[in-house]
Amino acid sequence: MFREVNGLPGHVLVIHAVVALVPLLALLSVAYGVLPGWRSRFGWAVAVLAVLTPIVTFVATQSGEELEEVLRGRGYPPEGLQKIREHSEYGDTLLWLTVGLAVAALVLLLLTSGLERVRGLPSWLAWVLTGVVAVLAVFALVYVYLTGDSGAKMVWSNIV
């Protein structure tokens, strides 16, 4: 399922969505937390990104594993496979950071929704959760960079 799309490696196609969606989720979820006046304008976008981004990131990691299997089966040299392994580890970390960021963003949306059940919670809780979102956003941005950079270097160095 994750191996090919119309004859092209699925990983090559999906990674572009990850490179766009992870920074969007990071930036919009932080903005949602620190700009209460704008919440009504882009809360829906945070919700959509918080659901979509982890799914796309998961597909990217799975398609990367499939691509790694194909390359291993073709007898790629060990030093190339080691670089692929490092790239894969960055991607796995990015997946977990993206899931954490998405969950924190959804909880922040719920906490600031104005629903009867959350009105009684302390107001500082939203600010604490915004801090958690900001920290996760920074780590997600760092890891989307590290993952993308290591993958691009392998392509441009003809390792893959």
Secondary structure as GFF3:
##gff-version 3
##sequence-region A 1 160
A	DSSP	beta_strand	4	5	.	.	.	ID=ss1
A	DSSP	beta_strand	8	9	.	.	.	ID=ss2
A	DSSP	alpha_helix	10	34	.	.	.	ID=ss3
A	DSSP	three_ten_helix	36	38	.	.	.	ID=ss4
A	DSSP	alpha_helix	39	73	.	.	.	ID=ss5
A	DSSP	alpha_helix	78	111	.	.	.	ID=ss6
A	DSSP	alpha_helix	116	119	.	.	.	ID=ss7
A	DSSP	alpha_helix	124	156	.	.	.	ID=ss8
###
